[in-house]
Amino acid sequence: MLGSVRASYISAAVDPEISALVYDSRKVGRGDCFFAVKGTASDGHDFISSAVERGAAAVVCQTLPAECSADVCYVVTDDSNIAMAHMAAAFYDYPSRSLELVGVTGTNGKTTTATLLYDMFTAMGYKSGLISTVVYRIAGQTMPSTHTTPDAIRLNEMMRRMVDEGCSHCFMEVSSHSIVQHRIEGLDFTGGIFTNLTHDHLDYHKTFKEYVRAKKMFFDSLPKRAWALTNIDDRNGEVMVQNCAAHVSRLSLRSMADFRARIMEMHMDGMQLRIDDDEVWVGFLGRFNAYNLLSVYAAARLLGVERGQALTVLSAMRSVSGRFEPITARDNTVAIVDYAHTPDALENVLQTIDEIRRKESRLIVVCGCGGDRDRTKRPQMAAIAVKHASTAIFTSDNPRTEDPEAILADMIAGVEQGGGYLKIADRREAIKTAVMLASPGDMILVAGKGHEDYQIIGTEKHHFDDREQLREAFAAKGVM
């Protein structure tokens, strides 16, 4: 049950029947198994006594508490996270083994790729599950997302529900955090997709080398019977599949590969792609979306979908919420809301806008950077915004516990003196200002939050939706 992790059992005479698996001591009930997990903010070992008082029948830990209850089964293990993942899989009767489970990892494109795969297979009549940054879905039922990749207990519980609901497929984002924290241990993946790797999460991984290693761990763990799909146009595409036991397929927009695509035309409402030897019109824009769509097509083919059917369904699909989502005012001002929150993602979105906007149209960019996150990308993002924009407006994203002014100072440090920008810490005011500055036919990009309908200030979430703010600002201007 514990997989590769070593464990020694204490109080062997106690053999309780477990009601539920829990790693939050506040949620422990009578008969539950409590996992003492060492986290970044707290250590579950400090709450073992509290869990026992609440009725825990078993405790999985890395170090025994000073006092042990005779009525509790204690399991001492090398790593509570790994033990929790394998025990969760066993507790829910290994649900991933009954699913075609596809994991999508990389810096950008995970949400779009996973969601479009879910949409494609749903459109083809399959019951499927989706685990993404935006939302969790089980056979059409929707639940709010709490993490890009939830904890091992929640993962297996949701997959058990998927199997019980008759789902045949599950498409999930696999974050670098979830890989190194062993949340996906014990899952049986049918396939894995690598999108790209750029600057992100160095607040957690510390170095880019460690970030690469985290992503590669996913492909290293794929079994021989699985497949791996990698983007070889990314410089780490081949690195991901070195020593990978799974069957490897490659995709590219630039060179020979198992799956190829090329942008033939691009307009405001979509683009014409050549995928392998067929041309297809899609309601998406940008080179980054060409990669996403090629990944979806290739994964579908690897899952046994006939080529013509995959292309037909692909042509009917539309963009994911908060990903290059347009809002057009009556005066033909076009605002784009996008989740771009890394330097590479912002560059990609801005390059796409440059390709489709008229020469006489100005571009106003509203962007910020998250607090309590990687500081090194802040000046890079500011420099990219100023390079492409007629006017850049730097504002708050999710400041969390950082001073918004300090975050803005980090951003402005990346802009050469005299760069065209405004600094407006209040995001609502920044968006209103962008709309007021825009003339008919101009374009506005509001980047960083995308689908999010909240803003985290301090430790509290406040309702905030960039799309709502844009519509309100356009209405106040009399053009909505």
Buried (B, 14 or more C-beta within 10 A) or exposed (E): EBBEBEBEEBBEEBEBEBBBBBBBBEEBEEBBBBBBBBEEEEBBBEBBBEBBEBBBBBBBBBEBBEEBBEEBBBBBBEBBBBBBBBBBBBBBEBBBEBBBBBBBBBBBBBBBBBBBBBBBBBBBEBBBBBBBBBBBBBBEEEEEBEBBBBBBBBBBBBBBBBBEBEBBBBBBBBBBBBBBBBBBBBBBBBBBBBBBBBBBBBEBBEEBEBBBBBBBBBBBBBEEEBBBBBBBBBEBBBBBBEEBBBBBBBBBBEEEBBBBBBBEEBEEEBBBBEBBEEEBBBBBBBBBBBBBBBBBBBBBBBBEBEBEBBBEBBBEBEBBBBBBBBBEBEBEBBBBBBBBBBBBBBBBBBBBBEBBBEEEBBBBBBBBBBBEBBBEBBBBBBBBBBBBBBBBBBBBBBBBEBEBEEBBBBBBEBBEEEBEBBBBBEBBBBBBBBBEBBEEBBBBBBBBBBBBBEBBBEEEEEEBBBBEBBBBBBEEBEBB
